[in-house]
Amino acid sequence: MTVHVDVMDIMSKLKAAEESFAVATVVRTVSVTAAKAGAKGVIRPDGTIVAGWIGGGCARAAVLKAARQALADGQPRLVSIQPEDLLADQGLKGGEERNGATFFVNGCPSKGSMDIFIEPVLPKPALVILGASPVALALAALGRQFGYHVDLAAPHADLTVIPDADRVTDGFSPSAPDQGKRYVVVSTQGRGDRAALEAALGMEADYCGFVGSRKKFATLSNSILTTLPVPSEDRARRLGGVKAPAGLDIGAIAPDEIALSILAEIVAVRRGRQRAELDSHIQDANREE
């Protein structure tokens, strides 16, 4: 009972701190195994087991490998660890997948079998919005509905209503979470356009969008590049990666519609990248076999 309470307590603390971790749960055992059904382990992205118990060395390597993959692509895993002769009887080899499970060889003398379910727990993706325009406010509210951690940054004097956001920062210097994905949108509508865009360029982000015309963005970009004290290849590269105007072309006109088009574009980027990462991890796993 103490171990179970410790595991739940650690999970609650990691969730509150918005840290990534994986939960490995033993769901079935056959014959002699170190851990029994119901045993849990909490695993950090670096492979550290911070709480719980999932068995000895026979299971640890396979579980940690699967946990790292689950945290990388956000997909759960079912791992089955069995003696080599039992795998052979099923026409399987270590590292193979079948019916949603990945099989590994148990080389320990105990010759037991374990099935372990691994679930990634990831922090909310961060949606950083720079500006207090109607589009910015609409995007903040919509982002929260879709499970994003919304950080709206704008001078408080520009805010006419209280934003529906997880955090509101005075000015254009938000402190977004260090972990997880980050998506940045500049929607200032003429109030601090350059300052907000420069702040956005200073952030590592999986997406950066600018609400405004291509002409306006080009003017701001030229101004930023020509007035820098020294050449900045990194800033120029990031300017080239800004989507302007932000959002999918759905014929949006009203602020709510523009916000919807922007969030749809962010979802497309986010899910598309997850699929690419999953394909990459599958290829890496195949090369390791």
C-alpha positions in Angstrom: 0.0 0.0 0.0 2.9 2.4 0.8 4.5 1.9 -2.6 1.1 2.5 -4.3 0.5 5.7 -2.3 4.0 6.9 -3.1 3.5 6.3 -6.8 0.2 8.2 -6.8 1.7 11.1 -4.8 4.7 11.4 -7.3 2.3 11.3 -10.2 0.3 14.1 -8.7 3.4 16.2 -8.1 4.7 15.7 -11.6 1.4 16.6 -13.2 1.1 19.8 -11.0 4.6 20.7 -12.2 3.6 20.0 -15.8 6.5 17.5 -16.2 6.5 14.6 -18.7 6.5 11.1 -17.4 5.3 7.6 -18.2 3.4 5.1 -16.0 4.3 1.5 -16.5 1.7 -1.0 -15.1 2.2 -4.7 -14.9 -1.1 -6.1 -16.2 -0.3 -9.9 -16.3 2.3 -12.3 -15.1 2.9 -16.0 -15.7 5.2 -18.3 -13.7 7.9 -16.7 -11.5 8.4 -12.9 -11.9 9.9 -10.2 -9.7 6.9 -7.9 -10.0 3.3 -9.0 -9.9 0.1 -7.7 -11.6 -0.8 -4.3 -10.5 2.8 -3.1 -9.8 3.5 0.4 -11.2 6.5 2.4 -12.0 6.8 6.1 -12.8 9.5 6.9 -15.4 11.0 10.2 -16.4 12.0 10.9 -20.0 15.7 10.2 -19.2 14.8 6.7 -18.1 14.9 7.3 -14.4 12.4 5.3 -12.3 11.3 7.8 -9.7 8.7 5.7 -7.9 7.3 2.2 -7.9 8.6 -1.1 -9.0 8.4 -2.9 -12.4 10.7 -5.8 -11.7 14.4 -6.5 -12.1 16.9 -6.3 -14.9 15.0 -8.8 -17.1 12.1 -6.3 -17.6 13.8 -3.0 -17.0 15.6 -2.5 -20.3 12.6 -3.3 -22.4 10.2 -1.2 -20.3 12.5 1.8 -20.3 13.0 1.6 -24.0 9.3 1.5 -24.6 8.7 4.4 -22.1 11.1 6.6 -23.9 9.4 5.9 -27.2 6.0 6.5 -25.7 7.1 9.9 -24.3 8.6 10.9 -27.6 5.5 10.2 -29.7 2.8 10.5 -27.1 1.4 7.0 -27.9 0.9 4.2 -25.2 2.6 0.9 -25.5 1.9 -2.7 -24.5 5.1 -4.7 -23.9 5.2 -8.5 -23.5 8.3 -10.0 -22.0 8.5 -13.8 -22.5 11.1 -16.6 -22.6 12.6 -17.1 -26.0 11.1 -20.6 -26.4 7.6 -19.3 -25.8 8.1 -16.6 -28.3 9.4 -19.1 -30.8 6.3 -21.3 -30.3 4.2 -18.2 -31.4 6.4 -17.6 -34.4 7.8 -14.4 -32.7 11.3 -12.9 -32.1 12.4 -10.2 -29.7 11.5 -6.7 -30.9 8.6 -7.9 -33.1 5.1 -6.3 -32.9 1.8 -8.2 -33.2 -1.8 -7.1 -32.4 -0.7 -3.9 -30.8 2.0 -5.5 -28.5 5.8 -5.4 -28.7 7.5 -8.6 -27.6 10.9 -8.9 -25.9 12.9 -11.9 -24.7 13.2 -12.7 -21.0 16.7 -14.1 -20.6 16.5 -14.5 -16.9 16.7 -18.0 -15.3 13.2 -17.6 -13.9 11.7 -17.9 -17.3 8.6 -15.9 -16.3 6.4 -13.8 -18.6 5.1 -10.2 -18.0 2.7 -7.9 -19.9 3.3 -4.3 -19.1 1.1 -1.3 -20.2 3.0 1.9 -20.6 1.1 5.2 -20.7 2.8 8.6 -21.4 1.6 11.6 -19.4 2.6 14.8 -21.1 2.1 18.4 -20.1 -0.4 20.5 -22.0 1.0 22.0 -25.1 1.7 25.7 -24.6 -0.2 28.3 -26.7 1.6 31.6 -26.3 -0.4 34.6 -27.6 1.2 38.0 -27.9 -1.3 40.8 -28.1 -4.7 41.9 -26.8 -6.6 42.1 -30.1 -10.1 40.6 -30.5 -8.5 37.7 -32.4 -6.0 37.1 -29.6 -8.8 37.0 -27.0 -10.9 34.7 -29.1 -7.9 32.4 -29.7 -7.1 32.3 -26.0 -10.6 31.1 -25.1 -10.7 28.6 -27.9 -7.2 27.3 -27.0 -8.2 26.5 -23.5 -11.3 24.6 -24.7 -9.0 22.4 -26.7 -6.6 21.6 -23.8 -3.8 24.1 -24.4 -2.0 25.9 -21.6 -2.7 29.4 -22.8 -0.3 32.2 -21.9 -1.4 35.6 -23.1 1.1 38.4 -23.0 0.2 42.0 -23.6 0.5 45.4 -21.9 -2.2 45.4 -19.3 -3.3 48.9 -20.5 -4.3 47.3 -23.8 -6.7 44.8 -22.2 -10.3 45.8 -22.2 -11.6 42.6 -20.7 -10.1 39.8 -18.6 -8.7 37.2 -21.0 -9.7 33.6 -20.7 -6.2 32.3 -20.2 -4.2 30.2 -17.8 -1.7 33.0 -17.3 -1.7 36.7 -18.3 1.6 38.5 -18.5 2.1 42.3 -18.6 4.2 43.1 -21.7 5.6 40.8 -24.2 7.8 38.5 -22.1 5.8 35.4 -21.2 7.4 32.6 -19.2 6.1 29.6 -21.1 6.6 26.1 -19.7 10.0 24.6 -20.4 8.7 21.2 -21.4 6.2 20.2 -24.0 5.3 21.7 -27.3 5.0 25.5 -27.8 3.0 27.3 -30.4 3.3 31.1 -30.7 0.9 33.6 -32.3 1.4 37.4 -32.6 -1.9 39.2 -32.8 -1.3 42.8 -31.7 -3.4 44.6 -34.3 -1.1 47.7 -34.5 -0.3 47.8 -30.7 3.4 46.9 -30.3 3.7 44.9 -33.5 7.5 45.0 -33.7 8.1 44.4 -30.0 5.7 41.4 -30.0 7.3 39.9 -33.1 10.8 40.3 -31.8 9.7 38.5 -28.6 8.2 35.7 -30.6 11.4 35.3 -32.6 13.3 34.8 -29.3 11.3 31.8 -28.4 11.8 28.2 -29.4 8.5 27.1 -30.9 7.0 24.4 -33.1 4.8 27.0 -34.8 4.9 30.8 -35.1 2.1 32.7 -36.7 1.5 36.4 -37.4 -2.0 37.8 -37.6 -1.8 40.5 -40.3 -1.2 40.9 -44.0 1.8 39.7 -45.9 2.7 43.3 -46.7 2.7 44.3 -43.0 4.7 41.3 -42.0 7.3 42.0 -44.8 7.6 45.6 -43.6 8.2 44.6 -40.0 10.7 41.8 -41.1 12.7 44.3 -43.1 12.8 46.8 -40.3 13.9 44.1 -37.8 16.7 42.8 -40.1 18.0 46.2 -41.2 18.2 47.8 -37.7 19.9 44.9 -35.9 23.3 46.0 -34.5 24.9 42.9 -35.9 23.7 40.3 -38.5 21.6 37.6 -36.9 21.3 34.5 -39.0 19.2 32.8 -36.4 16.6 35.6 -36.3 16.5 35.7 -40.1 15.9 32.0 -40.2 13.1 32.3 -37.7 11.5 35.2 -39.6 11.5 32.9 -42.6 9.6 30.3 -40.6 6.8 32.6 -39.5 3.4 31.9 -41.0 2.0 35.2 -42.2 -0.9 35.6 -42.3 -1.5 32.9 -39.6 -4.3 30.4 -40.1 -5.7 28.1 -42.7 -7.6 29.7 -45.6 -11.2 29.1 -44.7 -12.5 32.5 -45.7 -12.5 33.7 -42.1 -13.6 37.3 -41.5 -14.8 37.7 -37.9 -12.3 37.4 -35.0 -13.8 34.1 -33.8 -13.5 32.6 -37.3 -9.8 33.8 -37.6 -9.0 32.3 -34.2 -10.6 29.0 -35.4 -8.5 29.0 -38.6 -5.3 29.6 -36.6 -6.0 26.8 -34.1 -6.9 24.5 -36.9 -3.5 25.2 -38.5 -1.7 24.6 -35.1 -3.5 21.3 -34.8 -2.4 20.3 -38.3 1.2 21.2 -37.4 1.0 19.4 -34.1 -0.5 16.2 -35.3 1.5 16.1 -38.5 4.7 16.3 -36.5 3.6 13.6 -34.1 3.0 11.3 -37.0 6.5 12.1 -38.4 8.1 11.5 -35.0 6.3 8.2 -34.6 7.5 7.0 -38.1 11.0 8.1 -37.1 11.0 6.1 -33.9 9.6 3.0 -35.6 12.5 3.3 -38.1 15.0 3.7 -35.3 13.6 0.7 -33.5 13.8 -1.4 -36.6 17.5 -0.4 -37.1 18.3 -1.4 -33.5 17.0 -4.9 -34.0 
